[in-house]
Amino acid sequence: MGPKSAKPLRRDAELNLARILLAARDVFAEHGYEASMEQIAARAEVGIGTLYRRFPNKADLYAAVVDAATCESRSKTAARDGRRRQHCSGLKLA
């Protein structure tokens, strides 16, 4: 499932999404897939409801983190090679 992209996010929702993805990346790196959604919400400084509204389960959140990292890597490679950067659907990990 992942982040909803039907309409542009409000600025605060965009910031929350970025904080969730960064926190999830770090918490998964530290604790593996066993990390709890509560740990991730706490690290992102968002409520658990905000996290579950965006990502109904851990698998969706994990997939979004992987997708964001993949897109970021491809964009950096394209820029390095002088090609046009790939659009990453607003998902950023940095």
N, C-alpha and C positions, 0 to 999 in steps of 0.2 A: 504494500500500500504506500507508505511513505508520506512525505509532505503533500498536502493538497495544493494543486497549482491551477485551479479553475479561474481564480481572479487574483490580482496582485495583493500581496499581504500588506496590512497596515504596518507602519514603521515599528511599533512595539512588538507586533507578532513576528516580524522579520528578525528583530534583535533576539527575541526569545528563541526562535528556531536556531539561529547561529549559536547561541549560548548552549542550547541542548545538544547540538551536534558536536561542539567542541568538548563539552563535558562528557558526552558518551564516548567519544574517541579516547579521551584520557582515562576514564573509568574502565572501559573495556581493556585498554592497554595494561592497566594496573591489576585488574581482578579477573580478566577473561570474561567469557560469556556468562559466567555465573554471577556477575555483578547485578545488583538489583536495580530496578527502575527507580526505587526510592533514592538509592545512592546517586544516581545520575541526576534526578530532579534536584536533590540537595546541592550537588556540585554546580549545577547550572543556575542555582538560585531562582528556580521556578517552582510553582506548586505542582504536586503530583497530577492534579487534574489537567493542567496545561500540557504536561508531558503526554498523558494518555489521550488527550484531545488530538494531538498531532500524530502520535504513534500508538495505536491501540495495543500493541504488544512489542516485546523485545526484539523479535525477528524483524519487524518492520523498521525499528530504530536502527538495528545493526546493519540492515541492508542500505538504509539512507546514509549511514556513516561510510560504508564501503563505496557507495556510489559517489559521494562527495569527494572522497580521497582519490578515486579513480579519475574523476573529471578534473580535479585540481592537478593531478600528475600529467594528464594529457594536455591540459592547457599550458603548463610550464614547458613541456616538451615542444609543443607547437611554437611557443614564443621563442624558445631557444633556437629552433630550426628556421625561424623567420616565417612561419606559417601563421595563418589567422587563428586566433584563440577560439577554442570551443566554448559555447555558451553552457553554463553549468546549472541552469534552472534555479539560480539563487542560492544553491547550496555551497557554502564555503566553510572551510575548516581552519582558516587563518585570518 
